[in-house]
């Protein structure tokens, strides 16, 4: 067997995102609502933690307004977009002029158990109550207990791979 180890190198932010972009992920908007209104962001790291009890986790930049809204509201929802909702992803990813609650002008929104915004027509949405927050560096891992969900099985989920939607 050949040793493929190379000298350790410094990984900058751009290189990090190139490496992370090599995995295909469901395109998800994480949402929450509190007294300041609804907030949301495009999440590249939103996944299950365990099935018993049903728990999810999401990584969020602590500087985003959605993080404080999640804490204030005590909940979040992960909305997995369908292929016909790609135009909604960009503003939630910080592209364009829409900021904060103005992003919710796009699409139609409803609520489930916690009151977090749920995107109608999404491939699926999972509604969670916050159980724990773990802060590291400028990021928080928010762990939530699944309270409710909705699914639209007849739509195709929007997948992100290498910075492009499939």
N, C-alpha and C positions, 0 to 999 in steps of 0.2 A: 504494500500500500504506500502511495506517495504522500508525503507530508505537505499539505497545502497551506500551512500556517504562513502568514506573512507578517512583516513588522507591524506593530500596532500603529494606527493612524488616528488622527483627530477627526472626529465626525462633526461637521458643522450642521446648522439647522437645515440648509438646503440638501445636503447629502443625506441627512436623516430622513427627510420627507421622501426623497427618491427611493430609499430602501424600504420605507413603510408602504410606499405606493405600489410595491411589487405584489402585494396581496390584494385580491379582489374582495371588496366589502359591500354589503348592502348600504345604499345611501340613506342616511338617517338624519332627521331633524329632531333635536331634543328640545322640548318646550316646557315651560312652566308659567304660572301666573300668580301674581300677588297684588297688593294694593297699587303698585306702580304699573299694572297692566301686564299683558303677555310679553314674554321674551323667548327667544330661541336661537339655536346655532346649529350649523352643520357639523355632525359628529362623525369622526373617522374611527372612534374607539367607543363603541356601545355594544355590549355583549352580555351573555348570561354569566352568572356567577355560580349558581347551583339551582337544582330543581326542587329540593326539599329542605327548607321552604323555598318557594320560587322567588329568586332574587336576580336582579340585573345590576350591571355597573356601567358607568359612563365616565370618561375623562373629560374635564372641562378646564379651560384656561380661567384662572381666578380673576383675571382682568375683565372678562366679558360681563356685561350687565345681566346676562341670563344666570350666571352663577349666584349672584345675590338674590335674584328672583326665586331661584330654586330653593335657596335656604329660607327665605321669607315665607314662601308658600308651603314648604315642607313636602314638595312632590316634584315629579317630572314625568314626562311621557316621551317615549322613543317612537317616532313616526317613520316607518320604512317606506320610502317613496316608491311609486310605480313609475314605469318608463314614460308615461305621459305627464309626469310632474317634474321633469328635469329643469324646467324654467323656474321652479320654486326653489331649487337647491342653491343656485348662485347667490341670491340676496342673503340667504341664511348663512352662507359661507363668507359673507363680508364683501361681496362684489356688487357694485352698483350703488345707487343713491339711497335705497331704503335701509333704514336703521331701526333698531328697537322694535316697538310695537307696530310700526308702519309695515313691517314685513308681513304681518298677518292680513294685509289687504289682498295678498295673493292666496288663491284657493278658498275653500269653504272650511270652517272650523267648527268643531263641536266639543263636547266634554264627556268624560266617563266618570269614574268613581271619585277621583281626587280633585277634579277641576282643571287639570292641566289641559292645554289645547290639543285636540286630536284632529289631524288633517283628514277630511273626508276623501274617500277614493284612494287612500294610501294602500299599499300592499298589506300593511298591518300596522297596528299601533299598540304599544304596551304601556299601561298606566301604572305608575309606581309611587309609593310613599317612601320618603327618605328614611333609611335606617341608620346610616353611618356616612361620615365624610372623612376621608383621609387626605391630608394636604402634604404635598411634596413639591419643593421648588415652586414654580409658578402655576402648578396644576393641582386640581383636586380630583380624587376618585370618589364619585358619589355612588353609594350603594343603595338600591331601592328594593322594597318588597313589592312584588307584582300584586296589584289590587284588581285589575281588570284588563281586558284586551279586546281588540277587534281585528278582524282579518277580512280581506277581500281576495279569496282564493282564485278568482278568475282573471286577475291582473298579473302582469309580469313585473317583478321588482326591478328597480333601477340599481345597477351595480356600478361601482366606481373602481377603476383599475388604471394605474399609471396616470392619474389625474384626468381621466376621461370617463364619460358615462357610457355604459353598454346597455 
